[in-house]
C-alpha cells in the first residue's frame, strides 16, 4: 500500500475490455516524507476520489482481478480515502 495525491482523471477511447465503465485517476505517489515518489500512476477508482484528494493505493493484483476479472492488465487501485 502507498499514499498518493490525485492529480486528475484519465479518459481513453481505446482500452482493454476489462477497463470498460471503470474510472481511472492519475495519482502522484508520495514517500514517507510527503515528497513525490517517482512518476504518477494510473489507478482504478470506485470510491470517487477527486483532484487533490489523498488516497491509499494498492498494487495487489488479486484486488483488481476480483474487481475486473482474472485477465485484467491493471495494476493500481484506490483502496481508501484517509482522513487528513
URRA-V293312 format. One record per run of one state. SS is the DSSP state (2 for helix, 1 for strand, 0 for the rest). FROM is the first residue (numbers start at 1). TO is the last residue. If there is no record, write none. Layout:
SS_FROM_TO, SS_FROM_TO
This chain:
0_1_1, 1_2_10, 0_11_16, 2_17_19, 0_20_23, 1_24_30, 0_31_35, 1_36_36, 0_37_40, 1_41_44, 0_45_53, 1_54_58, 0_59_60, 2_61_68, 0_69_75, 1_76_80, 0_81_84
